[in-house]
Amino acid sequence: MIPLDQAVVARLESYGERFEVLVDPNQAMRIRQGEKIDLEDVVAADSVFSNAAHAERASDEALLKVFKTTDFEQAALRIIQKGEIHLTAEQRRNLIAEKRNRIVTFIARNAVNPQSGYPHPPRRIELAMEEARVNVDPFKSVEEQVKDVVKALRPILPIRFEEIRIAVKVPADYTARAYEITTAGTLEQDEWQKDGSWIAVVKIPAGVQEEFYDLVNRISKGNAETRIIERLS
């Protein structure tokens, strides 16, 4: 259970009934985005209320009417997933800032400037979002919002989502750590050569090219060979 002073109200109104549970707003948001979290780490009390401020519990009749069960966990999850979460102004600002940063990071890692082929720096994306007056929803996932954000940015910032297929050859002396290279993307093909070297084709988001090359060079001490095979947009 979380401390009561850290909780906010999650409220669902249905069929003329009102249901409330006391939740941690950050953890509740993670549940709304599909994560599996122990409810004990989300709620401040194992009760469904009709009015949490007055500690008035919802009746079994009302729970059965709406949720077809009196089980706390099942009802609480429905309330968190489908209801409204009431935040303080500061909590809302913090959640929006955190979600905005995640959106910026996603775009910086997965998109490029089609004029140069290189990713936009995060700060440039942030400034363009401010100029475009992009509104971020703290309760929607990054993936749900990126399409609309990019649409708003395009009149200001040339941008295109792109992936790259890169062929990598790691000499035999450095193959012990070669599979670490695949952590930067998706391994599509690999083959061991007679001389002990390792050849692979890895697909990565265009925005992580520099990170990818840094990783390859670190593992091979600069002795690996890389070649871009294809750009996918």
C-alpha positions in Angstrom: 0.0 0.0 0.0 1.1 3.5 -0.7 0.9 6.3 1.9 -2.4 8.0 2.0 -0.9 11.5 1.6 0.6 10.4 -1.8 -2.7 9.2 -3.2 -5.2 10.8 -5.6 -8.7 9.8 -6.5 -9.5 7.6 -9.5 -13.2 7.9 -10.2 -15.6 6.0 -12.4 -19.3 6.9 -12.8 -21.5 4.3 -14.5 -25.2 3.4 -14.4 -25.9 6.2 -11.9 -23.3 4.9 -9.5 -20.0 6.5 -8.5 -16.9 4.5 -7.6 -13.6 5.8 -6.2 -10.2 4.3 -5.3 -7.2 6.0 -3.9 -4.1 5.5 -6.1 -0.6 6.6 -6.8 -1.0 8.6 -10.0 2.3 7.4 -11.6 1.6 3.8 -11.0 -2.0 4.2 -12.1 -0.8 5.6 -15.4 1.4 2.6 -15.9 -1.6 0.3 -15.5 -3.5 2.4 -18.0 -0.7 1.9 -20.5 -1.0 -1.9 -20.1 1.8 -2.7 -17.6 1.2 -5.5 -15.2 1.7 -4.1 -11.7 0.9 -5.5 -8.2 -2.2 -3.6 -7.1 -0.7 -3.4 -3.6 1.9 -1.0 -5.0 -0.8 1.2 -6.6 -3.5 1.8 -4.0 -3.7 3.4 -0.6 -6.6 1.3 0.7 -8.2 -1.9 -0.4 -11.7 -0.5 -0.6 -13.9 0.9 -3.3 -15.6 4.0 -2.2 -18.7 5.9 -3.3 -17.1 9.0 -1.7 -13.4 8.6 -0.7 -13.3 12.0 1.0 -15.9 10.9 3.5 -14.7 7.3 3.6 -18.1 6.1 2.3 -17.7 2.6 0.8 -19.6 1.5 -2.3 -22.3 -1.0 -1.6 -22.1 -4.6 -2.7 -25.3 -4.0 -4.7 -23.7 -1.1 -6.6 -20.5 -3.1 -7.3 -22.5 -6.1 -8.6 -24.6 -3.8 -10.7 -21.7 -2.3 -12.6 -18.8 -4.8 -12.3 -20.7 -8.0 -11.8 -18.4 -8.8 -8.9 -17.6 -7.5 -5.4 -13.9 -8.4 -5.8 -11.8 -5.4 -4.9 -9.0 -6.0 -7.4 -11.2 -6.5 -10.4 -13.3 -3.5 -9.6 -10.3 -1.3 -8.8 -8.5 -2.2 -12.1 -11.6 -1.3 -14.1 -11.9 2.1 -12.2 -8.2 2.8 -12.9 -8.3 1.8 -16.5 -11.6 3.4 -17.5 -12.1 6.2 -15.0 -10.7 9.7 -14.4 -7.7 10.2 -12.3 -7.8 13.5 -10.4 -4.4 15.1 -10.1 -3.1 18.1 -8.3 -1.7 20.9 -10.6 1.9 19.9 -9.6 1.3 16.2 -10.2 -0.2 16.9 -13.6 2.8 19.2 -14.6 5.3 16.5 -13.5 3.5 13.8 -15.5 3.2 15.9 -18.6 6.9 16.9 -18.4 7.9 13.2 -18.0 5.7 12.1 -20.9 7.0 15.0 -23.1 10.6 13.9 -22.4 9.7 10.3 -23.4 8.1 11.6 -26.7 11.1 13.7 -27.5 13.4 10.7 -26.8 11.3 8.4 -29.0 11.4 10.9 -31.9 15.1 11.6 -31.6 15.8 7.8 -31.6 13.5 6.8 -34.4 13.3 9.7 -36.8 15.8 11.7 -39.0 16.0 14.9 -40.9 15.4 13.7 -44.5 17.5 16.5 -45.8 20.6 15.4 -44.0 19.8 11.8 -43.0 20.8 12.5 -39.4 18.6 12.6 -36.3 17.3 15.9 -34.9 18.9 16.8 -31.5 16.4 16.4 -28.7 16.5 20.2 -27.9 15.5 21.0 -31.4 12.5 18.7 -31.2 11.6 20.3 -27.8 11.7 23.8 -29.3 9.6 22.7 -32.3 7.0 21.2 -30.0 6.8 24.5 -28.1 6.5 26.5 -31.3 3.8 24.1 -32.6 2.0 24.3 -29.2 1.8 20.6 -28.9 -0.4 19.4 -26.0 0.8 16.2 -24.3 -1.7 13.9 -22.6 -0.2 12.5 -19.4 -2.4 9.4 -19.6 -1.9 8.4 -23.2 1.1 6.2 -24.2 4.0 7.6 -26.2 3.0 5.5 -29.2 -0.5 6.8 -29.2 0.7 10.4 -29.3 3.7 10.3 -31.5 1.8 10.3 -34.8 -0.1 13.5 -33.9 3.0 15.2 -32.5 5.0 14.5 -35.7 2.1 15.8 -37.8 2.2 19.0 -35.8 6.0 19.3 -36.1 6.3 18.7 -39.9 5.5 22.3 -40.9 8.3 23.4 -38.7 10.8 20.6 -38.7 11.6 18.3 -41.7 11.2 14.8 -40.2 10.8 11.2 -41.3 10.8 7.9 -39.5 13.4 5.6 -40.8 15.2 2.4 -40.0 18.6 1.2 -41.3 19.9 -2.2 -42.1 23.7 -2.3 -41.4 26.1 -5.2 -42.1 28.8 -5.7 -39.5 31.9 -7.8 -39.6 33.7 -8.4 -36.3 37.2 -10.0 -36.4 37.7 -13.2 -34.5 39.7 -11.6 -31.7 36.6 -9.6 -30.6 33.7 -12.0 -31.2 33.4 -12.9 -27.5 31.3 -9.7 -27.1 29.9 -9.5 -30.6 26.3 -10.3 -29.6 26.2 -7.1 -27.5 25.8 -5.3 -30.9 22.3 -6.7 -31.2 21.2 -4.8 -28.1 21.0 -1.6 -30.3 18.5 -3.1 -32.7 17.2 -6.3 -34.3 19.5 -9.1 -35.4 18.1 -10.2 -38.8 20.9 -12.5 -40.0 24.3 -13.7 -38.8 27.0 -16.1 -39.8 30.3 -17.4 -38.5 33.2 -17.3 -41.0 35.9 -19.9 -41.4 38.5 -17.4 -40.0 36.5 -17.1 -36.8 35.0 -13.7 -37.6 31.3 -12.9 -37.2 29.1 -11.2 -39.8 25.7 -9.9 -39.0 22.9 -7.8 -40.4 21.3 -5.6 -37.8 18.2 -3.3 -38.2 18.3 -0.2 -36.1 16.3 3.0 -35.7 17.9 5.7 -37.7 18.3 8.0 -34.7 20.7 5.7 -32.9 23.3 5.4 -35.7 26.0 7.1 -33.7 25.3 5.1 -30.6 25.5 1.9 -32.8 28.8 2.8 -34.3 30.2 3.7 -30.9 29.1 0.4 -29.5 30.7 -1.6 -32.4 33.9 0.4 -32.2 34.1 -0.1 -28.4 33.6 -3.9 -28.7 36.0 -4.3 -31.5 38.5 -1.6 -30.5 37.8 0.1 -33.9 38.6 -3.1 -35.9 35.1 -4.0 -37.1 33.7 -3.2 -40.5 30.3 -1.7 -41.1 28.2 -0.9 -44.2 24.7 0.5 -44.6 22.8 -2.0 -46.7 19.4 -0.3 -46.9 17.4 2.6 -45.5 13.7 1.8 -44.6 11.2 4.6 -44.3 
